[in-house]
Amino acid sequence: MSGVDVDPIVIAGMAIEAPGGVETLPDYWAALSQGRELIGAFPRDREWPVEQLLSLHRLEGWSRVSDAGGFLDGATEFDPLFFGITPREAVSMDPQQRVGMRVAWRALENAGIDPGSLDGAEVGCFMGASVNEYGPMSAAVTDYSGYRVTGTALGAVAGRISHGLGLIGPSMSVDTACASSLTALHLAANAIRDDECEWALAGGVCVMGSPAAFYEFSKNNALAADGHCRAYAADATGTLWGEGAGVVVLERESRAREHGHHVYARVLGTRVNHNGKGAPLAVPSSTAQRRLIEKTLAAAGVDAAAIGLIEGHGTGTPVGDPLELTALAQAYGAPERVRGPLLGSVKSNIGHAQAASGMLGLIKVLLCGRNGRIAPTLFADNPTDRVDWDATSLRLATELTPWEPLDGVRYGAVSSFGVAGTNAHAVLAMPALEDLHV
């Protein structure tokens, strides 16, 4: 494999929690490869005003909210004593902290690292997360007063993991909205390169403490009318919110080889930028995304023609998807290419997991590379007509497709952008010689 680093950063472990009760990598791959949609009804164990949500369309200027989303089955479950936390404090903790802790633990185990042996280790922790309105107001007298500062602090999503494991390297939660987890990956890789830590955890988590996102997008008329996230599809009407978590273990390849860890992929290049001025803050920029992709490919030392799979953002919005497709087609879809890259979005399976979405997409790419097959994107057989598909070699992944390596390597890319204008992109190289069905 080629790359800029002499001793590149690699992904040595990974773990996920996804909608539909998916908590293991084999279950995740089975769902993706079989083209299953993991969408369910609103949870009835969170004290959400479901009836009010489902009647918002009766208000002037509001759109219909479907009784649907990509929700975690185990979001309300947690074993606090396992992590040395009292039950009262555990209830006060944002569930994003709880889910993040257990997924980080599993990622370490997947890498062959004993999570209980890390006390005092100079290991970094970088977690993408956004505020999701969990619990009562802190400015009130409740049974949980005194725990609310750490329970609701966004910084505690990463801080809980570092504290629970005894890690003393850099620890930070990252909020760049829906680009958060790829931004966390970028920061973690740079921290290792700059010798701030020997190795690191990087990931993202989203558990909705309230249904606020459904209210906001109902008012903005940007929710999927039929309860499906139709990424890049002609009949897409808006996004569908989801939840999930993904964490990867990053280290130098020499260290991974020395300790007998997996080498799922080399992280050849990551970059983050912003749209700048011009359009309204929440509107994506094709120009900024194309500029970011080109810089990431240059940093990775890889030609765009080598990329076989792109995991796009693909939220299913009629505004965002065509703008993203324009940038991807310009950067990756040279029309003279005999066969261009396949494009997909895991949001079609699980909904839009917001701050965790990029990492869930990245782990999808890793599993595709590991299994030598590209998982299909749902609803891709009816692509949007707002892009000239005849003028690009870019194609949507409509079925489970063999992924042939290039000189023993499968190259993939992952893209995310956030509602506040941040864009993130990553280029990965997966060694085909280490294929092992996961």
C-alpha positions as CSV (number, residue, x, y, z in Angstrom):
1,M,0.0,0.0,0.0
2,S,1.1,3.5,-0.7
3,G,0.9,6.4,1.6
4,V,2.6,9.5,2.9
5,D,3.6,8.2,6.4
6,V,6.6,5.9,6.6
7,D,4.8,4.3,9.6
8,P,1.2,5.0,8.9
9,I,-1.7,5.3,11.3
10,V,-3.9,2.2,11.1
11,I,-7.3,1.1,12.5
12,A,-6.6,-1.8,14.7
13,G,-10.0,-2.3,16.4
14,M,-13.6,-1.3,16.0
15,A,-17.0,-1.6,17.6
16,I,-20.5,-0.4,17.0
17,E,-24.1,0.0,18.3
18,A,-26.7,0.5,15.7
19,P,-30.5,0.5,15.4
20,G,-32.4,-2.7,15.2
21,G,-30.6,-4.3,18.2
22,V,-27.3,-4.4,16.3
23,E,-24.3,-4.6,18.8
24,T,-21.7,-6.7,17.0
25,L,-19.8,-6.3,13.8
26,P,-21.1,-9.6,12.3
27,D,-24.7,-8.4,12.9
28,Y,-23.9,-5.0,11.3
29,W,-22.4,-6.6,8.3
30,A,-25.3,-9.1,7.9
31,A,-27.8,-6.2,7.9
32,L,-25.8,-4.1,5.5
33,S,-24.9,-7.0,3.1
34,Q,-28.5,-8.2,3.0
35,G,-29.8,-4.6,2.4
36,R,-32.0,-4.5,5.5
37,E,-33.6,-1.4,6.8
38,L,-33.2,-1.1,10.6
39,I,-35.9,1.6,11.2
40,G,-38.5,1.3,14.0
41,A,-41.2,3.2,15.8
42,F,-40.5,5.9,18.3
43,P,-39.4,4.5,21.6
44,R,-42.1,4.4,24.2
45,D,-39.8,4.2,27.2
46,R,-38.3,7.7,27.1
47,E,-41.4,9.8,28.2
48,W,-41.5,11.5,24.8
49,P,-44.7,13.3,23.8
50,V,-45.3,10.9,20.9
51,E,-48.9,11.9,20.2
52,Q,-48.0,15.5,20.0
53,L,-45.1,14.7,17.6
54,L,-47.4,12.7,15.3
55,S,-49.8,15.6,15.1
56,L,-47.4,18.4,14.3
57,H,-48.5,18.6,10.7
58,R,-51.8,20.0,11.9
59,L,-50.0,23.2,12.8
60,E,-49.6,25.7,10.0
61,G,-46.2,25.6,8.3
62,W,-45.2,22.2,9.9
63,S,-44.7,19.0,8.1
64,R,-45.7,15.4,9.0
65,V,-43.6,13.4,11.5
66,S,-43.7,9.7,10.8
67,D,-43.6,7.3,13.7
68,A,-40.2,6.1,12.6
69,G,-36.5,6.5,13.2
70,G,-33.3,4.6,13.7
71,F,-33.3,4.1,17.5
72,L,-31.0,2.1,19.7
73,D,-32.8,-0.7,21.5
74,G,-30.5,-0.6,24.5
75,A,-30.2,3.2,25.0
76,T,-31.9,3.0,28.4
77,E,-29.8,0.0,29.5
78,F,-26.5,0.3,31.4
79,D,-24.5,-1.6,34.0
80,P,-23.1,1.2,36.1
81,L,-21.3,-1.0,38.7
82,F,-19.2,-2.6,35.9
83,F,-17.8,0.8,35.2
84,G,-17.5,1.8,38.8
85,I,-20.4,4.3,38.7
86,T,-23.2,4.5,41.3
87,P,-26.7,3.9,40.0
88,R,-27.8,7.5,41.0
89,E,-25.0,9.0,39.1
90,A,-25.6,6.7,36.1
91,V,-29.2,8.0,35.8
92,S,-27.9,11.5,35.7
93,M,-25.5,10.8,32.9
94,D,-26.3,11.6,29.3
95,P,-26.9,8.2,27.7
96,Q,-24.3,9.2,25.1
97,Q,-21.8,8.8,27.9
98,R,-23.0,5.4,28.8
99,V,-23.2,4.1,25.2
100,G,-19.8,5.6,24.4
101,M,-18.2,3.8,27.3
102,R,-19.4,0.4,26.4
103,V,-18.7,0.7,22.7
104,A,-15.2,2.0,23.5
105,W,-14.7,-1.1,25.7
106,R,-15.8,-3.4,22.9
107,A,-13.5,-1.7,20.4
108,L,-10.5,-2.3,22.7
109,E,-11.5,-6.0,23.0
110,N,-11.8,-6.2,19.2
111,A,-8.3,-5.0,18.9
112,G,-7.1,-7.6,21.4
113,I,-6.4,-5.1,24.1
114,D,-7.5,-5.7,27.7
115,P,-9.5,-2.6,28.7
116,G,-8.8,-3.3,32.4
117,S,-5.0,-3.0,31.8
118,L,-4.8,0.6,30.7
119,D,-4.7,2.6,33.9
120,G,-2.1,5.3,33.5
121,A,-1.6,4.6,29.8
122,E,-0.9,7.7,27.6
123,V,-3.7,7.0,25.3
124,G,-5.9,9.6,23.6
125,C,-9.7,9.6,23.4
126,F,-11.6,11.7,20.8
127,M,-15.3,11.4,20.6
128,G,-17.8,13.2,18.3
129,A,-21.0,14.1,20.1
130,S,-23.7,16.9,20.1
131,V,-26.0,18.1,22.8
132,N,-29.3,16.2,22.8
133,E,-31.2,17.7,25.7
134,Y,-31.1,14.8,28.2
135,G,-32.9,15.0,31.5
136,P,-34.4,17.9,33.5
137,M,-33.0,21.4,33.6
138,S,-29.9,21.7,35.8
139,A,-31.3,25.0,37.2
140,A,-33.8,23.1,39.4
141,V,-33.9,21.2,42.6
142,T,-34.1,17.5,41.9
143,D,-32.9,14.2,43.3
144,Y,-30.0,14.3,40.8
145,S,-28.7,17.8,41.6
146,G,-25.0,17.7,42.0
147,Y,-24.5,15.2,39.3
148,R,-25.9,17.3,36.5
149,V,-22.6,19.2,35.7
150,T,-20.8,16.0,34.7
151,G,-23.9,14.3,33.6
152,T,-24.8,16.8,30.9
153,A,-21.3,18.2,30.0
154,L,-20.5,17.4,26.4
155,G,-16.8,17.0,27.3
156,A,-17.7,14.1,29.6
157,V,-18.6,11.9,26.6
158,A,-14.8,11.5,26.0
159,G,-14.0,12.2,29.6
160,R,-16.0,9.3,31.0
161,I,-14.1,6.9,28.7
162,S,-10.7,8.2,29.7
163,H,-11.7,8.3,33.4
164,G,-13.2,4.8,33.4
165,L,-10.2,3.3,31.7
166,G,-7.6,5.4,33.4
167,L,-6.2,7.0,30.2
168,I,-4.0,10.0,30.7
169,G,-3.6,11.1,27.0
170,P,-5.5,14.0,25.4
171,S,-9.3,13.6,25.9
172,M,-11.9,15.7,24.1
173,S,-15.4,15.6,22.9
174,V,-15.8,17.2,19.4
175,D,-19.0,18.9,18.2
176,T,-18.9,19.8,14.5
177,A,-22.6,18.6,14.2
178,C,-22.9,15.8,11.8
179,A,-19.2,15.9,10.8
180,S,-18.2,15.3,14.5
181,S,-17.0,11.7,14.4
182,L,-14.9,12.1,11.3
183,T,-13.5,15.3,12.9
184,A,-12.6,13.2,15.9
185,L,-10.8,10.7,13.7
186,H,-8.8,13.6,12.1
187,L,-7.8,14.9,15.5
188,A,-6.9,11.5,16.9
189,A,-4.7,10.6,13.9
190,N,-2.9,14.0,14.2
191,A,-2.4,13.5,17.9
192,I,-0.6,10.2,17.3
193,R,1.5,11.8,14.5
194,D,2.5,14.7,16.8
195,D,3.4,12.2,19.6
196,E,0.7,13.6,21.9
197,C,-0.2,10.0,22.6
198,E,1.1,6.6,21.7
199,W,-2.3,5.5,20.4
200,A,-5.9,6.6,20.6
201,L,-9.6,5.9,20.6
202,A,-11.7,7.8,18.1
203,G,-15.4,7.7,17.4
204,G,-18.8,9.2,17.8
205,V,-22.1,8.7,19.6
206,C,-25.7,9.9,19.2
207,V,-28.5,9.1,21.6
208,M,-31.4,11.4,21.4
209,G,-32.3,12.6,25.0
210,S,-35.3,14.4,23.5
211,P,-37.1,14.4,20.2
212,A,-36.0,18.1,19.6
213,A,-34.5,17.3,16.2
214,F,-37.9,16.0,14.9
215,Y,-39.5,19.3,16.0
216,E,-36.8,21.4,14.3
217,F,-37.0,19.5,11.0
218,S,-40.8,19.3,11.0
219,K,-40.8,23.1,11.2
220,N,-38.2,23.3,8.4
221,N,-40.1,20.8,6.2
222,A,-37.0,18.7,6.0
223,L,-38.1,15.3,7.4
224,A,-38.8,12.2,5.3
225,A,-42.5,12.2,4.7
226,D,-42.7,8.4,4.5
227,G,-40.4,7.4,7.4
228,H,-37.5,6.3,5.1
229,C,-34.1,7.9,4.5
230,R,-33.9,7.8,0.7
231,A,-30.2,8.8,0.2
232,Y,-29.6,10.2,-3.3
233,A,-33.0,9.1,-4.5
234,A,-35.4,11.0,-6.8
235,D,-38.2,10.5,-4.3
236,A,-36.3,11.7,-1.3
237,T,-38.3,14.3,0.7
238,G,-36.0,14.8,3.7
239,T,-33.9,13.0,6.3
240,L,-34.9,10.5,9.0
241,W,-33.2,10.8,12.4
242,G,-31.3,7.9,13.9
243,E,-28.9,7.0,16.7
244,G,-25.8,4.9,17.0
245,A,-22.2,4.8,18.1
246,G,-18.9,3.7,16.6
247,V,-15.4,3.7,18.0
248,V,-12.1,2.7,16.4
249,V,-8.6,2.1,17.8
250,L,-5.9,4.0,16.1
251,E,-2.1,3.3,16.3
252,R,1.0,3.2,14.3
253,E,1.2,0.2,12.0
254,S,4.5,-0.9,13.5
255,R,2.8,-1.1,16.9
256,A,-0.1,-3.0,15.6
257,R,2.1,-5.5,13.9
258,E,4.3,-5.8,17.1
259,H,1.3,-6.5,19.3
260,G,-0.5,-8.8,16.8
261,H,-3.5,-6.4,16.4
262,H,-5.7,-6.2,13.3
263,V,-4.8,-3.9,10.5
264,Y,-8.3,-3.1,9.2
265,A,-7.1,-0.1,7.2
266,R,-4.4,2.5,6.9
267,V,-5.7,6.0,7.5
268,L,-4.0,7.6,4.5
269,G,-5.5,11.1,4.8
270,T,-8.0,13.1,6.7
271,R,-9.0,16.8,6.4
272,V,-11.6,19.2,7.7
273,N,-12.7,22.6,6.4
274,H,-15.6,25.0,6.5
275,N,-17.9,26.4,3.8
276,G,-17.1,30.0,4.6
277,K,-19.5,32.8,3.8
278,G,-22.2,32.9,1.0
279,A,-25.2,30.7,1.4
280,P,-27.1,30.4,4.7
281,L,-25.1,28.6,7.4
282,A,-27.0,25.3,7.1
283,V,-26.7,25.0,3.3
284,P,-23.9,22.7,2.1
285,S,-21.3,24.0,-0.4
286,S,-20.2,21.9,-3.3
287,T,-17.2,24.1,-3.8
288,A,-16.0,23.6,-0.3
289,Q,-16.6,19.9,-0.4
290,R,-14.7,19.4,-3.6
291,R,-11.8,21.5,-2.3
292,L,-11.7,19.3,0.8
293,I,-11.8,16.1,-1.1
294,E,-8.9,17.2,-3.3
295,K,-6.8,18.2,-0.3
296,T,-7.5,14.9,1.4
297,L,-6.5,12.9,-1.7
298,A,-3.3,15.0,-1.9
299,A,-2.5,14.3,1.8
300,A,-3.2,10.6,1.2
301,G,-1.0,10.4,-1.8
302,V,-3.7,8.6,-3.7
303,D,-5.2,9.3,-7.1
304,A,-9.0,9.7,-7.2
305,A,-9.1,6.9,-9.8
306,A,-8.0,4.4,-7.1
307,I,-11.0,4.9,-4.9
308,G,-13.5,2.0,-5.3
309,L,-16.1,2.9,-2.7
310,I,-17.3,6.2,-1.3
311,E,-19.4,6.3,1.8
312,G,-21.2,9.6,1.3
313,H,-23.2,11.8,3.7
314,G,-26.4,11.2,1.9
315,T,-29.0,12.5,4.3
316,G,-31.9,12.2,1.8
317,T,-32.6,16.0,1.7
318,P,-33.6,17.4,-1.8
319,V,-31.1,20.3,-1.2
320,G,-28.1,18.6,0.4
321,D,-27.9,15.4,-1.7
322,P,-27.6,17.1,-5.1
323,L,-25.0,19.5,-3.8
324,E,-22.9,16.7,-2.4
325,L,-23.3,14.6,-5.5
326,T,-22.0,17.5,-7.6
327,A,-18.8,17.7,-5.5
328,L,-18.3,14.0,-5.5
329,A,-18.8,13.7,-9.3
330,Q,-16.4,16.5,-9.9
331,A,-13.7,15.0,-7.6
332,Y,-14.2,11.3,-8.2
333,G,-16.4,10.8,-11.3
334,A,-14.2,11.7,-14.3
335,P,-16.4,10.6,-17.2
336,E,-13.5,9.1,-19.1
337,R,-13.1,6.4,-16.5
338,V,-14.3,3.0,-17.6
339,R,-15.5,2.2,-14.2
340,G,-16.0,4.8,-11.5
341,P,-16.4,4.4,-7.8
342,L,-19.6,3.1,-6.2
343,L,-21.3,5.5,-3.8
344,G,-23.6,4.7,-0.9
345,S,-24.9,5.9,2.4
346,V,-25.6,3.8,5.5
347,K,-28.2,6.3,6.5
348,S,-30.6,4.5,4.1
349,N,-30.4,1.5,6.5
350,I,-30.3,3.2,9.9
351,G,-31.3,6.8,9.5
352,H,-29.2,9.8,10.2
353,A,-27.2,9.2,13.4
354,Q,-26.0,12.8,13.4
355,A,-22.7,13.2,15.3
356,A,-22.0,9.4,15.0
357,S,-23.0,9.1,11.3
358,G,-19.5,9.5,9.8
359,M,-18.1,6.8,12.0
360,L,-20.9,4.4,11.4
361,G,-20.3,5.0,7.7
362,L,-16.5,4.5,8.1
363,I,-17.0,1.1,9.8
364,K,-19.3,0.1,7.0
365,V,-16.5,0.8,4.6
366,L,-14.1,-1.2,6.7
367,L,-16.4,-4.2,6.8
368,C,-17.0,-3.9,3.0
369,G,-13.2,-4.0,2.5
370,R,-12.8,-6.8,5.0
371,N,-15.4,-8.9,3.2
372,G,-14.4,-7.9,-0.3
373,R,-18.0,-6.8,-1.2
374,I,-19.7,-3.5,-1.4
375,A,-23.0,-3.4,0.5
376,P,-26.0,-1.9,-1.3
377,T,-27.6,1.4,-0.5
378,L,-31.4,1.2,-0.2
379,F,-33.6,3.1,-2.6
380,A,-30.6,3.6,-5.0
381,D,-32.4,2.1,-7.9
382,N,-34.2,5.4,-8.3
383,P,-31.4,8.0,-8.3
384,T,-32.1,11.7,-8.2
385,D,-32.5,13.3,-11.6
386,R,-30.9,16.5,-10.3
387,V,-27.5,15.2,-11.3
388,D,-26.4,14.3,-14.8
389,W,-25.4,10.7,-14.3
390,D,-24.4,10.4,-18.0
391,A,-21.7,12.9,-17.4
392,T,-20.0,11.1,-14.6
393,S,-18.6,7.6,-13.9
394,L,-19.9,7.8,-10.3
395,R,-22.6,5.2,-9.7
396,L,-24.8,4.3,-6.7
397,A,-24.3,0.9,-5.1
398,T,-27.7,-0.8,-5.9
399,E,-26.7,-4.4,-5.0
400,L,-24.1,-6.4,-3.2
401,T,-21.1,-6.1,-5.5
402,P,-17.6,-7.7,-5.4
403,W,-14.9,-5.2,-4.6
404,E,-11.8,-6.1,-6.5
405,P,-8.5,-4.8,-5.0
406,L,-6.1,-2.6,-6.8
407,D,-2.6,-4.1,-6.5
408,G,-3.7,-5.9,-3.3
409,V,-5.4,-2.9,-1.8
410,R,-9.0,-1.6,-1.6
411,Y,-9.2,2.2,-1.4
412,G,-12.2,3.8,0.1
413,A,-13.4,7.3,1.1
414,V,-15.8,8.7,3.7
415,S,-17.5,12.1,3.7
416,S,-19.5,14.0,6.2
417,F,-20.7,17.6,6.6
418,G,-22.4,19.4,9.5
419,V,-25.2,21.9,9.8
420,A,-22.8,24.6,11.0
421,G,-20.8,24.4,7.8
422,T,-18.0,22.0,8.7
423,N,-17.0,19.3,6.2
424,A,-14.8,16.2,6.9
425,H,-13.3,13.6,4.6
426,A,-11.1,10.6,5.1
427,V,-9.3,8.3,2.7
428,L,-8.6,4.7,3.7
429,A,-6.5,1.8,2.3
430,M,-7.6,-1.7,3.2
431,P,-5.1,-4.6,2.6
432,A,-6.8,-7.4,0.6
433,L,-4.3,-9.9,1.8
434,E,-5.7,-9.6,5.3
435,D,-9.3,-10.4,4.2
436,L,-11.1,-12.0,7.1
437,H,-14.8,-12.2,7.3
438,V,-15.9,-10.2,10.4
